[in-house]
Amino acid sequence: MKTVTIELTSPRAQTWLKELEELNIIRVLKTKKTEKVSFSEKFAGVISKESAKKLHKHVEKSRKEWDKNS
């Protein structure tokens, strides 16, 4: 079985999907609506605070070098 996600662009499409489901050709799966999560919330706690500080320092250094060479 293969699962695909589709976007219905016509009200008739919903009716057709129901008919296909009744014929046991397809099965319509219910999906949970997900709430938009900010980037910082999504990745909070993924790396340690120490690693985050090192990464931040590296990025700052790289930006300074980039600005100096631009």
Secondary structure by P-SEA (a helix, b strand, c coil): cbbbbbbbcccaaaaaaaaaaaaccbbbbbbcccccccccccccccccaaaaaaaaaaaaaaaaaaaaac
